[in-house]
């Protein structure tokens, strides 16, 4: 059945040549516009399919859009290029530098490289949370952030970061390796220094369409401008109100800059919302209009959605404590299950740590749930797999992959290059370390060898306890969790459970056989339960009912400060948090709950000031209705 387009969608679809910016609000049918426009370019404008490039920001989104396009053509194949910025950049580099996939640095390997370089430079091991922060700063700096604006770890100076960055860059150059961000930077450098190469790719792609343009960073935008010149057939679709990836270098300023750089660009607003009830749209709009850095829009409901009889379209309520809040939420979810499937409900959190806190209340209330991107099988958890890797080594296995998994958990100063054989003999590794004057690593390897011999003589439960305490694995977990004490406690409880279960087995081999059998039973997340996820993970999704709990003052802004400190001012950080709240609200089709804590007289809590405009809107609406009546 052919979709009927509204006037704004038709205008976007029929844009012919030159630059255009489509500001597409939530649920406004932007994917329909992009795939429809590609179809029109081929059918009516007679553009060769191979000349069309469609860019988006995730591999899944690119594949989804390509599949949608194929359905439009009823399965016929047309060589339109759909891809991410990183994939296209890599393709261009591979063609001109003959790069292979072995040149790319995976994220796990990147962590190990950072560890190695830091120890070599400063003779000390960086904390786990410091490594994550260093990787964030590394990516930001490569994507154009000023060094003094980087959110460096508290114990790292600007001079130390500069030395680290130089050493990391030198390592990649000498080894001929590229990380995720290098692909785009090298591609931009190639275009700037090799005009003939740029011209080749400009001729290759005469029409460029970009989805989720608000997620674009400076490097990507510069690549786009060069690639689209001189014809400037650049068609970008995005929503500055949904720019929520400041920690990756994205900014709504890019959309403002596009309007300045392409003054003749046609500007089209998709303001019809085909997803949400009018009440939800107006509540969300009352929040987002508080932002100053945005294009003004006026979203409206394009179709009526059936009301849920058990609640108002937008329900806001405060609770004295979290137990009262989550108990009430579990009860509401059970009630709503009478009129909709659990899979149509979603509870959104600011972070994964907060997400974990509701699980006991759902289990106690008999509410099924699924967590996006996670499985329910505890035997596939990284901590359990680490413990079992130790046990396998103690039981006589000596594969390189096992040693790589645990060699620096806790940190021992062992480098990947030391374990170059597929079958690892620790005594040989220690001798080679001695020969290369790596005395600390040699001592660490010999200690690990003795510890594995000790473990081999223990029953599995006692062996797990030895790994956790005597070998320092639990301290390593605490370091990895950093300031997230709740996360560390959850990991510790998981290992308590595993250790207790292991008491039923007489030897390590029996336990490992059982654990491997249980691991094979790993199931993907439940799709029939209430979906639990962060607001970032929910972007692009929609649900009949959405709840945003714990909407309290300072919580969001404090988190934003940690993620984006330095690269933004305080006002910009707050605006990004407001956009994130807006994204959460606009996932709801029919009903939206916003819950917060009031605290006690002794320890009062304030609702997020993002809620105030919603309450004012409803207060004003009620006053208007009363005066009209």
N, C-alpha and C positions, 0 to 999 in steps of 0.2 A: 504494500500500500504506500503510495507516494505521500511524503510529508508536505503539509501546507505551510508555507513560510509566511511570517508576518512581514510587514513593509520594511522594517530595519534589516531583517535577515536577507530579504530579497535584494536590498540595496548593496549589502556586503557581498552577496553571491555574485552580483552582476558588475562589481567594480572591475574595470578593464585593465588599464596599465598605470604605472606609477605607484608611489607609496600610499598605503592606507593603514589606519590604526582602528581596530574594532575593539571598543571597550565593552566587554561581555560580562555582565553580572552573573551571580549564581543562578544556575538552572535556566540559562537563557538560550541554550541550544548552540553553543559555539562549535561543537564538534560537527553538528549538522551543517553549519555554515562552511567549515573548512573542507570537509569531504565533498560537499555539494559544489563548492567553488572549484576544486580540483577537477571534478567531473565536467563542469562547464568549460573550463580552460581547454580541456581536451576536445570536447564535443563541438563547442561553438567557436572558440577562439583558435582552434586547430593548432594548439601548442603541442609539440611532441611530448609524450609522457616522460621520456628520459630527461627532458629539460626542466622538470618540476621537482623542487626539493621541499619537503615538509619536515620541519624541525620541531621537536618537543624535548622535554627534560628528563624523562625516564624511559628505559627500554620498554617497560610494560605499556606505557602510554603510546609510544610509537607503534608497537605491535597492535594494540587495540584499534588505533586509528587506521592502520593499514588494513586490518580485517574488516573494519566498518566500510572502508572504501571498496574493498573487493565485493562485499555484499551489495553495495550500490550498483556494481557492474555485473551482478548475478554470477560471480565466480570467475569472470574473465580476467586474464592477467594483463596488466599494463605496468611497464617498468618505471613507475613513479618512485622516487627515493624518499622513504620515510626513515627517520633516524634521530638520535640524540645529538647534541652538540659534540659530545665526546666521541661518539662513534664516527661521525662525519669527519671530525678533525683527525682521528686515527687513520681513517681511510685515505685521506689526503696525504698524510705523512708517509703512510705505508707505500703509496704509489710513487712518491718522489725519493724516499730514503730506503725503500725495501725493508721496512721494519717488520719483524715477526712478533707474534704474541709473547714470545719469551722475553721481549724487551720491556714488557709492562710489569710494574711493581704492584702486587696485590696488597690489600690493606694490612693483612696479617704480617706480611714480610716487611712492610713499611714500618710497623711498630718495632720489629726486631732491628731494622737498620737504624732507627732513631736511638734505640737503646745503645747499640754498639757505638755510634758516633758520640753520643753524650758521655759515655764512660771513657772513651778514648780522649776526648777533649778535656773533661773536668774530673776524671778519676773518681767519679761517684755515680751511683745508679739513680736515675730520675724516678720519682714517685709515679705510680700508675696514672693518677689523675693529671699529673704534670705532662706525661706523654700525650694524653688525649688533647690537652690544651696546646701543647707544642704543635701537634698535627693540625689543629684548627688554625693556629697562627701561621703555620707554613702555607696552608691553602689560601688564607686571606691575603697574605703578603704577595703570593704569586699572582693573585687575581686583582692586584692594584691597590690594596690597602697600604696606608703609610705606616712605617715601622713604629712610630711613636703612638699610633692609634690601635696597636694590637693588644688584645686582652691576655698578656703574658701571665704565666703562673707567678704567684707572689714571690717565689724564691729565685726567679730568673730575671736577670737584668737585660736591658736592651743590647748591651755589648755582648753578653753571652749568647743571646739569640742571633745576633749578626754573625758571630763565629760559627755557631751551629748551622745557620743557613748556608754559609759559605762552604762548610765541610760537606753538608748534605748535597749541595749542588755539584761539588767536585766529585763526590762519590758516584752520582748518577751519570756524570759526563764520562768519567774514567771507565765505568762498567757498561756504558752504552744503554742505560736504563731510563725509562720514563714512568712517572707516576700519573695519577688521574688528571691532575691539573696541568702537568707538563704538556699533555697532548694539545690542549687549546693554546697555550702560550707559544709552543713551537710552531703551531699552525699559523698563528698571527704573525710571528716573526718571519716565517716563510713568505707569507703574502707581502709583508712590508719590504723584504730584501730581494725578492725575486719577482719583479713585475711580470715577467713572461709566464711564470707559474700562476700568478693571480689571474692574468688575462685568460689563461686556459680554463680555469674553473669558473670565471665569470661567463665565458661562452657556453660552458657545460650546463649551467643552471640559469635560465632566463627568467624563471618565476620562483620566488622563495616565499613560503608561507611559514609563520612561526606561531605555535600554540603556547599558551601559558607565558606570554612575553614578560609578565611582571616578575618572573623568576630569573630573568636574564641578568648576568653580571657584566662588569665593564669589559672584560676580555672578550666575552661572547658577543657583546654589542659591537665592538670594534671589528671582529671577524665578519659579522653580518653586513656592516656598512661597506666594507671592502668588497665582499662577495657580490653584493647587490649592485654596485656601481658598474657602469655608468647609467644603465637603464633605470635602476631604482624601482624595479618591480618587486617591492618588499611589502608583504601583506602580514601585519602582526595582529594577533588576537590575545587579549589579556584583560586582567582586572586589577588595577592598582590597589583596590581594597582587599585583595586576597594575596598580597605580597607578604609572605610570612617566613622567608628564608634569608633574613639578614645575616644569620650566622654562616651562610654560604657565600656571602658577597652580593646577594640579590638586593635590589632596592626599587621602590616605586619611582624613584628619581629617573630611572632609565626611561620610563614611559613619558615623563615630562621632557626629558632630553630629546626623545624621538620627535616630539611635537616641535621642538626648536630646530632640530637638524633638518627636518623635512617639512618645511613651512607649507608646501603645496599638498601635503598629504591629506587625503579625504579622512574625515573623522566620523565614525559611525557608532552609535550607542545601541547596544542590545539591552533593553530595559524590561522586557517582558519576562517574568519569572514563571516557568512552567512546573516548578517543583513545589513551592511552599504556599501555605495559606496566607492571605493578605495580612492577618494579624502578626504572623511571624516575620514577614517581610518588613512591616512597619516598625516592629520592635528592633529588628537588626539595623534598620536604617537609622533609627534614633541614636544608636550607639556609634555607627561609623561616621556620621556627619560631624562628630566632634573632632575628627582628624582634619588637619589643615592641608597636608600634602596629598591632595587627591583631585581627581576629576569629578565634578559634581554629577550625580546621576539620580534618576527618579524611578526606582524599581516598582513594579506593580504585578499583582497576581494575574496571570493570563488565563487561569482556569480555576474553578471552584474545587476544593478538596473536601471530602466528607469529614465531618467533625467527629472526634472520638467522644462518645457519650460520657465517659468517666472523668473528663478533665477539660479545663479551658485550653485554648490553643497555646497560650503562654502562661505558665504557672511559676510564680516566684515565691519562695518560702525560706524562712530562717529557722535554725535549730540550735539548741543550747550546746550540743556536742556532736561529735562525729558519729557516735553510736546511735543516737537518736536519728540523725540524718540518714545514715545508711540503712537502718532498720525500716524507716519510712519508705525509702527508695525501693528496697526489696519488695515491700508490700505493694507499692504502686506497680512495679513490674509484673507481679503475679496477677494483679487486677486487670492490667492491660492485656495479659495473655488470653483473656476471655474474648477479646475483640480483634486481636491481631497476633500473628506468630511471633515468638520471641526473636527470631532472626531480623524482624523489622524494627527492633529496638536497639538503641546504642547509648552507651554512657561514655562521655568524653572527659579526659583528664589532661592536665597540663604536662605531666611527665609520667613515665612508666612506673616510677617509684610510687606515686600516688595511686596509680591504677591497682597495685597489689593490695592496697588496704581494704578495698571493698569485697574482695573474694570471699573471706570468711562469712560475711553477712549474706552473700548470695547462696553460698553452700548451706548455711544454716536455714535459709528460707526456701530451699529447694528450687532455686532459680538457675536454670542451665545458662552457661555463658561460654563465649569463645574469645580468645585474645588474638588480635591480628598479628600474624607473623610468628606465633608461638605454637608449640605443641603441648599436650597435657602429660606426655610421658616423661617422668623425671629422669629416666635412664638416658635420655638424649641431651640432658642439661650439661653444659660445658664442664661444670665442677665435678659431676659424677663421672664423666668421661675421662677427666684428668686423673681422678683417683684410680679408676680402672686401668688407665695406661700405666701408672706406677705398679699396680698389681701384676699386670701382664709382664712387665720387665722383670719384676721379682720372680715370676714363675718361669723365666727362662727365655721369653721372647726377646729378640734384639733387633727388630726392624728400625730403620732410620726414622720413619714417620712417628713412631712412639716416642723416641728420644726428643725429636724436635718439638713434640707437643708439650713436654713437661720440663725441658732442659733448664728453662729460666722461670719456673713456677715452683718455688721462689727463685729469685734472681741468683745465678751462679757465675755469670760472666762467660758462659759458654757460647761460642759463636757457631753459626750454621756451617761455616767453612771447616770447622773442626770435625764435623760429622759428615764426611764426604762419601763414605762407603754405605751401600744399601743395608749391609749387616754391620752393626756397630759393636766393637769390642772396647769397653771402657778402659781396660788396661792399656790398649794400644793408643787410644786417644790421649790418655794421661802422659804416656811416653813422648808423643809428638808435641804436646804442650810444653813439656820439659825441654825438648830439643829446640823449640822456638822461643824459649825463655818466657813462657806464659805461666809463671809459677802459681799465681792465684787460681787460674783456670785448672791447672793440673791438680791442685789440692782439692778444688771443688769436685772434679770428676772422680777422684779417688774416694772422697767422702760419700758421694752418691753411690758408688759401687758398694761400699761397706753397708750403707743404709739399705740398699736393695737386698743384700745378703741377709740382713737382719729381718727384714719384712718377710722373706721367704720362709722363715721358721715359725711365723705367727699364724694363728687362725685368722680368717678374713676380717672379723670385727676389730680385733686387736691391731691388725695391720693397718686398717683404715684410720684408727685412732693415732697410730704412730706417724702416719703420713701427715695427718692434720696438725698434730702438736709438735712432735719431735723434729720433723723435717721442715716445719715452718709453712706448710701450705695454707693453713688458716690465716696466718699473718699476711701472706701474699693476697689472699682474698680480701682481707680488710683494706689493704692498700689499693686494690683494684676498685673497690666500692667507693673509696675516697670519703667525701663528706656525707655520702648517702648511707647513713647508719642503718636505715630500714632495709636497704638492699642487702647489706652484709648480713644482717640478722636472718633474712629470708634464705640466703645461701647456707648459713650455718645450720638453720633448722632442717634444710634439705639433707645436708650431710649427716645430721643426727638421725634422721629417718633411715638413710641408707645404712649407716653403721648398725642401727638396731636390727634391721632386716638381715644383715650379714651374720648375726649371731646364730641363725638357723643352719649355717653351713659349716662343715667341719674343716674344709681346706679351701685355699684360694681358687684352685681350678674349678671347684663346684660352684663357687660364687660367680666367677667370671662366665661360666656356661649359662647360669641363670640370668645374669645381667644382660648378656648378649641376646638371649631369647626374649627378654622383656623389651630390649631396645628395638627388636624387629617388629614389635607390636605398635611402634610409634604411629600415631594417627595425626592427621592434620587437624587444625583447630575446628571446633564444632561450628557448623554454619547454621544450626538450628537454634542456638542459644543467643542470649543477649550479647551484642558485640561490645567488647571493652577495648578502647584504643585511645591514643593521644590525639589532640586536635590536629597536629601535623599529619598524623597517619590518616585522618579522616578526610583530608582534602580531596575533592573529586567524588566523594561518596554521598549517598543520601539514604535516609531512614524515615519511616513513618513517625517514630517517636525518638526524640533525642533528649538526654539529660546532661546538664553541665553542673556537677556538684562542686562543693568547696570553692565557690566564687567569692573569695574574700580579698579585702584590701591588702596591698603590698605583696601578696603572694605572686601574682603574675609579674609585676614590675621587678621584683627581686630576682626572679628567674631570668627575666629578659636581661637584667644587668649583667648576670653571669655569662650569658651567651653572647651578648653583643657589645659589652663594655669596650669603650675605646673607639670603635668604628662609628658609633652613633653618639649623638648627644642624648641627654635624658629625655627630651621631648620626642625624638625619633624612636627611642626604645619604647616609650609609652605608646606611640602610634602603632608600632608593630604589634605590641601586645593587644591593642584594641582590634587590629585587623585579625589577629588569631582568634579572639573572642567572637568576632563577626563571622569568621569561617565556621566556627563551631555552631553558632546559632543557625546559620543558613544550611546546615546539613538536614534540618528537620523539615519534613513535608507537612505533617498534620498537627503535631503537638511538640512543645518544647518546655522542659522544666529547667529552671535555674535555681539551685539550692546553695545556701551559704550558712555559715556558723555565726551565731550571735554571741556565743561565749557566756560567761557568768558575770555577776556583779564584780567579783574579785578580779576576773580576767576577761574583760569584754573583747569582742571581735567585731570588726567593721566589714560590712559587705563591700565587694569591689565597687569602686566608683563608676565602673562600666554599667552597673545596674541602674544607677540614678536616672539617666535619660529615659530608660524604658518605663520606669515608674512615673516619671513626669509626663511621658507621652500618654499613658493610660489615664492619668489624672486629668490631663487636658482634654482627652477624648471624652471622658465621662462628663466633664463640665460642659463641653460643647453639646453633647447629647441631651443633657438636662435642660440647657437653655433653649435648645431647638424644640423640645417637647413642651 
